Amino acid sequence: MRRLAYTAAVLVLASSLLGVPTAAGAAPAGPKQVIANLFEWNWVSVASECTSFLGPRGYGYVQVSPPQEHVRGQEWWVAYQPVSYRIESRKGTRAQFASMVSTCHAAGVKVIVDAVVNHMANEDKTGPGWAGSAWSHYNYPGTYQAQDFHHCGRNGNDDIRNYGDRYEVQNCELVNLADLDTGASYARGRLAAYLNDLLSLGVDGFRMDASKHMPAADIANIKSRLSRSAYMVQEVIFGAGEPITPGEYTGNGDVHEFRYGKDLARMFRSERLAYLRDFGVAWGYLPSASAVVFTDNHDTQRDDPGVLTYRDNGIYALANAFMLAWPYGSPTVMSSYEFGNRDQGPPSNSAGLTNNATCFSGGWRCEHRWQVIANMVGFRNAVNGTSVVNWYDNGNNHIAFGRGTAGYLTINDEDGAINGRSYDSDLPAGRYCDVIHGERTGSTCTGPVITVGSGGWFTANVAAHDAVALHIGAKLP
């Protein structure tokens, strides 16, 4: 078992890996795949971030939290308990939401909505909803009544207990949340109407929450009712030996690959980075073209101690650097707020409205702005479409690989520095800004400059638990 804690020296290094990037220049060339999950940000803040950072930095998408009217309360999970489909929540009004979408589009960033389509609220809260709508369990006036929900008759309270039973998982209730009968035409039509309303406001796609709890055919039917094409990624958590598998849902669109973040954390924490040489499909994962990956998301950072989160500082930055450099799946970068207990909601005012997000202040951690992570988004865009070349490992925790002739990453997660080693990059000869430690600003770099020779070779010193990354977009004149 390798180290589980860092020395004081490594904590100093972690601080440098978390450095705040300087102002961005032009957006990187090439398709923009990376999703920034601005979890529980309000609409005014999302709009501002699209303009000031996400667009200039090359993020292709922003994922926003559920926008529909929800139960009242301070906990984060109230957003996942709808009481109507009015676009009115603690994150802002319908007009603010629409303005946010337009502003993000103007910045070159597409918008994915976290869509709660499996269920309505449970009995933890009482009405009215955030925007004043009356409701009670199984009765949402003007939207649903008791006949529109599953009542599975299991376990004395209709709740799911046995994840080995397909019927129970897809017809009983997830922690007492009123489970919609998504096999019925009325519920399908009503859900499609909600999604179509969001599409009318310019939304580009949906994260389909709790997809595992709906048959894939139900989601396919709802998708067929949409007014136009839209990107779709489905939340289907893999469970070993369970009858419902993520692969069932790939016909509808992309699927979250939950195994990825847990396995990546294990490699960095206690096993060997050398094992990552074939990371992806060879590990039993979904096909790369169907997978959306992440180091952590809002659920796993609260419920799964096996994943890396913002609290892991430098090692978290390095794991994200690997994710953004490695060609498997489409990456989502988490952007969190600090929390001291599982239920804690976002920074809010006394009325319950979510505060404007001010990065690195007031509880907002903003991992998407950490220097390593933000700069590796540019790396990802620069190497898009290239394959892995020139893999190297020392059999333990020093790895290196190129992406065609467009980029090269080496990670040293050993406890000691690796100095004076030469790397075979396939990069064109020239001077490159090391984007792990610096920013390219015009013809200069705020960090180390690495010279690549005519054969693609370069020599670098890599400190313990650190990395060096070069890409064609950071080549200096």
C-alpha positions in Angstrom: 0.0 0.0 0.0 1.5 3.3 -1.1 1.3 6.5 0.8 -2.1 7.8 1.8 -0.9 11.3 2.9 1.5 13.8 1.5 4.5 15.3 3.2 4.8 19.0 3.9 6.9 19.4 0.8 4.3 17.8 -1.4 1.6 20.0 0.1 3.6 23.0 -1.1 3.6 21.4 -4.6 -0.1 20.8 -4.4 -0.6 24.5 -3.8 1.2 25.2 -7.1 -0.9 22.7 -8.9 -4.0 24.5 -7.7 -2.7 27.9 -8.9 -5.2 30.3 -10.4 -4.7 30.7 -14.2 -4.1 34.1 -15.6 -6.4 35.7 -18.1 -7.1 33.5 -21.1 -6.2 34.2 -24.7 -7.9 32.9 -27.8 -9.8 29.6 -27.4 -7.8 26.5 -28.4 -8.2 25.2 -31.9 -10.2 22.1 -32.6 -13.5 20.6 -31.3 -14.3 21.3 -27.7 -15.4 18.2 -25.8 -14.9 19.0 -22.1 -18.0 19.6 -19.9 -17.7 21.8 -16.9 -20.3 20.8 -14.2 -21.0 24.0 -12.4 -22.9 22.3 -9.6 -25.6 24.4 -8.0 -24.3 27.7 -9.5 -27.0 30.3 -10.1 -27.9 31.4 -13.6 -26.3 34.8 -13.3 -23.0 33.3 -12.3 -23.1 30.6 -15.0 -23.6 33.3 -17.6 -20.7 35.3 -16.3 -18.4 32.3 -16.1 -19.2 31.3 -19.7 -18.1 34.7 -20.9 -15.1 35.3 -18.6 -13.6 31.8 -18.4 -15.4 28.7 -19.9 -15.5 30.1 -23.5 -12.0 31.6 -23.6 -10.5 28.5 -21.9 -12.0 26.1 -24.5 -14.7 24.3 -22.4 -17.3 23.0 -24.9 -20.2 22.6 -22.5 -21.5 23.7 -19.2 -23.7 21.3 -17.2 -26.1 23.2 -15.0 -28.2 21.9 -12.1 -31.9 21.1 -12.3 -33.8 24.4 -13.2 -37.4 23.3 -12.4 -39.4 24.3 -9.3 -38.4 22.2 -6.4 -39.2 21.7 -2.7 -38.1 24.3 -0.3 -35.0 23.8 1.9 -31.3 24.4 2.2 -30.0 20.9 1.3 -28.4 20.3 -2.1 -30.8 17.5 -2.9 -33.9 19.7 -2.9 -33.1 20.5 -6.6 -33.7 16.8 -7.3 -37.2 16.9 -5.8 -39.4 18.6 -8.4 -42.9 19.8 -7.6 -43.7 21.3 -11.0 -41.9 22.0 -14.3 -41.9 25.8 -14.0 -38.4 27.2 -14.7 -38.1 28.9 -11.3 -35.7 27.7 -8.6 -33.3 29.0 -5.9 -30.8 29.4 -8.8 -33.0 32.0 -10.6 -36.0 32.8 -12.7 -37.0 31.7 -16.2 -35.8 35.0 -17.7 -32.4 34.6 -16.0 -32.1 31.0 -17.2 -32.9 32.0 -20.8 -30.5 34.9 -20.6 -27.8 32.5 -19.3 -28.3 30.1 -22.2 -28.0 32.9 -24.8 -24.9 34.3 -23.0 -23.2 31.0 -22.9 -23.9 30.4 -26.6 -22.4 33.8 -27.5 -19.3 32.6 -25.6 -19.2 29.4 -27.7 -20.3 27.2 -24.8 -23.2 24.8 -25.1 -25.6 24.1 -22.2 -26.5 20.7 -20.7 -29.4 20.6 -18.2 -29.5 18.1 -15.4 -33.0 16.8 -16.0 -34.9 15.1 -13.2 -37.3 12.8 -15.1 -37.7 9.7 -13.0 -39.6 11.0 -10.1 -41.1 13.9 -8.2 -40.7 14.9 -4.5 -40.9 12.6 -1.5 -42.4 13.3 1.9 -39.3 14.9 3.6 -40.7 18.3 2.8 -44.1 19.9 2.7 -45.6 22.5 0.3 -45.7 24.9 -1.2 -42.8 24.6 -3.7 -40.1 27.2 -4.3 -42.3 29.2 -6.7 -45.5 28.7 -4.7 -47.0 25.7 -6.3 -49.2 23.5 -4.1 -48.2 19.8 -3.9 -48.3 16.7 -1.8 -46.9 13.2 -2.3 -48.4 11.8 -5.6 -50.4 15.0 -6.1 -48.9 17.8 -8.2 -51.9 19.9 -9.4 -51.9 20.5 -13.1 -49.0 18.1 -13.6 -49.5 14.6 -12.0 -51.9 12.7 -9.8 -51.7 9.4 -8.0 -52.5 7.3 -11.1 -49.4 8.7 -12.9 -46.9 7.0 -10.5 -45.7 3.5 -9.9 -46.9 1.8 -6.7 -44.9 -1.4 -6.7 -46.3 -2.9 -3.5 -42.9 -4.1 -2.3 -41.1 -3.9 1.1 -44.0 -2.3 3.0 -43.2 1.2 1.7 -42.7 0.8 -2.0 -39.0 1.6 -1.6 -36.2 -0.2 -3.5 -34.2 -2.6 -1.5 -33.0 -5.3 -3.9 -30.8 -4.0 -6.7 -30.7 -7.5 -8.0 -34.3 -7.3 -9.0 -34.9 -5.3 -12.2 -38.6 -4.9 -11.6 -38.0 -3.4 -8.2 -35.3 -1.0 -9.3 -37.4 0.4 -12.1 -40.9 0.3 -10.5 -40.3 0.9 -6.8 -39.3 4.2 -5.2 -35.8 5.6 -4.7 -35.8 6.8 -1.1 -39.6 7.5 -1.2 -39.4 9.8 -4.2 -42.7 9.5 -6.1 -41.7 7.3 -9.0 -43.2 8.3 -12.3 -44.9 5.7 -14.5 -42.6 6.5 -17.5 -44.1 3.6 -19.4 -47.4 5.4 -19.6 -48.2 7.8 -22.5 -49.3 10.7 -20.3 -46.1 10.7 -18.2 -43.9 10.4 -21.3 -45.7 13.3 -23.0 -45.5 15.5 -19.9 -41.8 14.8 -19.5 -41.2 15.5 -23.2 -43.1 18.8 -22.8 -40.8 19.8 -20.0 -37.7 19.0 -22.1 -39.1 20.7 -25.1 -39.7 23.8 -23.1 -36.0 23.8 -22.2 -35.1 23.2 -25.8 -37.3 26.3 -26.7 -35.0 28.3 -24.4 -32.0 27.1 -26.4 -30.7 24.2 -24.3 -28.4 21.9 -26.2 -28.7 18.7 -24.2 -29.7 16.8 -21.1 -28.1 14.8 -18.3 -30.9 12.3 -17.6 -30.9 11.9 -13.8 -31.6 8.4 -12.4 -31.8 6.8 -15.8 -31.1 3.4 -14.2 -34.5 3.6 -12.6 -36.3 3.8 -16.0 -36.2 1.2 -18.7 -34.1 2.3 -21.7 -37.1 2.0 -23.9 -39.0 4.6 -21.8 -36.1 7.1 -22.3 -36.1 6.3 -26.0 -39.8 7.1 -26.3 -39.4 10.4 -24.5 -36.4 11.2 -26.7 -38.5 10.5 -29.8 -41.0 13.2 -28.7 -38.4 15.9 -28.6 -38.9 18.9 -30.9 -35.3 18.7 -32.2 -32.1 16.7 -31.7 -30.3 17.2 -28.4 -27.3 15.7 -26.8 -28.1 13.1 -24.1 -26.0 11.5 -21.3 -27.7 9.1 -19.0 -26.9 8.4 -15.3 -26.6 4.6 -15.0 -24.5 3.5 -12.1 -22.7 0.2 -12.7 -23.3 -2.4 -10.0 -21.4 -5.7 -10.1 -23.8 -8.6 -10.7 -26.8 -6.4 -11.2 -29.2 -7.1 -14.0 -29.4 -3.5 -15.2 -26.2 -2.5 -17.0 -25.0 0.8 -18.5 -24.6 -0.8 -21.9 -28.4 -1.2 -22.2 -28.7 2.6 -22.6 -26.1 3.4 -25.3 -28.8 3.3 -28.0 -30.3 6.5 -26.5 -27.0 8.4 -26.2 -24.0 8.6 -24.0 -23.8 7.0 -20.5 -21.8 7.9 -17.4 -19.0 5.5 -16.7 -19.0 5.4 -12.9 -16.2 2.8 -12.7 -13.7 5.2 -14.2 -13.3 7.7 -11.3 -13.1 5.0 -8.7 -10.5 3.0 -10.6 -8.5 6.1 -11.4 -8.4 7.1 -7.7 -7.3 3.6 -6.7 -4.3 3.8 -9.2 -3.2 7.1 -7.8 -3.8 6.3 -4.1 -2.6 2.8 -3.6 -1.7 0.9 -6.8 0.5 1.8 -9.9 0.0 4.3 -12.6 1.8 1.9 -14.9 -1.5 -0.1 -14.9 -3.2 2.8 -16.8 -1.5 1.8 -20.0 -4.8 0.3 -21.4 -7.2 2.2 -19.2 -10.7 2.1 -20.7 -12.5 -0.6 -22.7 -9.9 -3.2 -21.7 -11.1 -2.7 -18.1 -14.6 -3.7 -19.0 -15.9 -0.2 -19.5 -18.4 1.1 -22.1 -17.2 1.8 -25.6 -15.2 5.1 -25.6 -17.6 6.8 -28.0 -20.5 6.2 -25.6 -18.8 7.0 -22.3 -18.8 10.3 -20.3 -16.1 10.1 -17.6 -15.2 12.1 -14.4 -13.0 11.9 -11.4 -15.9 12.7 -9.2 -19.4 14.2 -9.4 -21.9 15.6 -6.9 -23.0 12.2 -5.8 -19.7 10.3 -5.6 -17.9 13.1 -3.8 -20.5 12.7 -1.0 -21.2 9.0 -1.0 -18.1 7.2 -2.3 -14.9 7.5 -0.1 -13.0 5.6 -2.9 -13.0 8.6 -5.3 -10.7 11.6 -5.4 -12.3 15.0 -4.7 -11.2 18.7 -4.2 -10.0 17.7 -0.7 -7.2 15.7 -2.2 -5.6 18.8 -3.7 -2.5 18.0 -5.8 -3.3 14.3 -6.4 -6.8 15.4 -7.6 -5.2 17.8 -10.0 -2.9 15.2 -11.4 -5.8 12.7 -11.8 -7.8 15.3 -13.8 -4.7 16.0 -15.9 -4.5 12.3 -16.8 -8.2 12.2 -17.6 -8.0 15.2 -19.9 -4.9 13.8 -21.7 -6.2 10.2 -22.1 -8.4 9.5 -25.1 -11.1 7.4 -23.4 -14.6 8.9 -23.2 -15.7 12.5 -23.0 -14.5 14.2 -19.8 -16.6 16.2 -17.3 -14.8 18.4 -14.8 -16.5 18.9 -11.5 -16.8 22.3 -9.9 -17.7 22.1 -6.3 -18.5 24.2 -3.2 -17.1 23.2 0.2 -19.3 21.1 2.4 -19.0 19.8 5.9 -21.8 17.2 5.8 -23.5 15.2 3.1 -26.7 17.3 3.0 -25.1 20.8 3.0 -26.4 22.9 0.2 -24.6 25.6 -1.8 -23.6 29.0 -0.3 -26.9 30.8 0.0 -28.5 34.0 1.5 -31.0 34.1 4.3 -33.9 33.8 1.8 -32.4 30.5 0.5 -31.3 32.0 -2.9 -28.0 30.6 -4.1 -25.2 33.2 -3.8 -23.3 34.4 -6.8 -20.3 32.2 -7.3 -17.0 33.9 -6.5 -14.2 31.4 -7.2 -11.9 30.6 -4.3 -14.0 32.6 -2.0 -17.2 32.1 0.1 -17.0 28.4 -0.1 -16.7 28.0 -3.9 -13.8 25.7 -4.8 -14.0 26.0 -8.6 -11.9 23.1 -9.6 -12.5 23.9 -13.3 -10.3 27.0 -12.8 -7.4 25.2 -11.1 -4.4 25.9 -13.3 -3.6 22.3 -14.1 -7.2 21.4 -14.9 -8.0 24.6 -16.9 -4.8 24.3 -18.9 -5.3 20.6 -19.7 -8.6 21.5 -21.3 -6.5 23.3 -23.9 -4.4 20.2 -24.1 -7.5 18.1 -24.7 -8.7 20.3 -27.5 -5.2 20.4 -29.1 -4.9 16.6 -29.3 -8.4 15.8 -30.2 -8.6 12.9 -32.7 -5.1 11.6 -32.1 -4.0 8.3 -30.6 -1.7 7.4 -27.8 2.0 7.1 -28.9 5.3 6.3 -27.2 3.9 5.1 -23.9 6.5 4.8 -21.1 6.3 3.6 -17.6 8.9 2.5 -15.0 6.7 -0.3 -13.8 5.5 1.8 -10.9 4.3 5.4 -10.7 6.2 7.3 -13.4 4.3 7.3 -16.7 4.5 9.3 -20.0 2.8 9.2 -23.3 2.2 11.3 -26.4 -1.0 12.1 -28.3 0.1 11.8 -32.0 2.3 14.8 -32.9 0.1 17.2 -30.9 0.8 16.7 -27.2 2.8 14.9 -24.5 2.2 14.3 -20.8 4.5 12.8 -18.2 3.4 12.2 -14.6 5.7 11.4 -11.7 3.7 10.1 -8.8 6.8 8.7 -7.1 8.0 10.0 -3.8 11.2 11.4 -5.3 12.0 13.7 -8.2 13.0 12.4 -11.6 15.7 14.6 -13.1 17.4 14.8 -16.4 15.3 12.2 -18.1 14.7 12.3 -21.9 11.2 11.8 -23.4 10.3 10.7 -26.9 7.4 13.0 -27.8 6.8 13.1 -31.6 6.1 16.8 -31.1 7.5 19.2 -33.8 10.8 20.8 -32.8 10.6 24.1 -30.9 10.0 25.7 -27.5 6.9 24.8 -25.5 5.2 26.2 -22.4 4.8 23.6 -19.7 1.1 24.0 -19.1 1.1 22.2 -15.8 3.1 25.1 -14.3 2.6 28.1 -16.6 0.5 30.0 -19.0 1.3 30.9 -22.6 0.7 34.6 -23.0 1.5 35.6 -26.6 5.1 34.7 -27.2 6.0 34.1 -23.5 5.3 31.6 -20.8 4.8 32.3 -17.2 6.3 28.9 -16.3 9.1 26.6 -17.5 9.9 26.5 -21.2 10.8 23.1 -22.6 12.8 22.7 -25.8 11.9 19.8 -28.1 14.6 18.7 -30.5 14.4 17.8 -34.2 13.6 14.2 -33.4 10.9 15.0 -30.9 13.0 14.3 -27.9 13.2 16.6 -24.9 14.7 16.5 -21.4 12.8 17.6 -18.3 13.0 17.5 -14.5 9.8 16.3 -12.9 9.4 16.8 -9.1 7.7 14.2 -6.9 3.9 14.0 -7.4 4.1 16.4 -10.3 3.9 16.5 -14.1 5.0 18.2 -17.3 2.6 18.7 -20.2 3.3 20.1 -23.6 1.0 20.6 -26.6 1.0 22.2 -30.0 -1.2 25.0 -28.9 1.4 26.0 -26.3 4.3 26.1 -28.7 6.1 29.4 -28.5 7.1 31.4 -31.6 
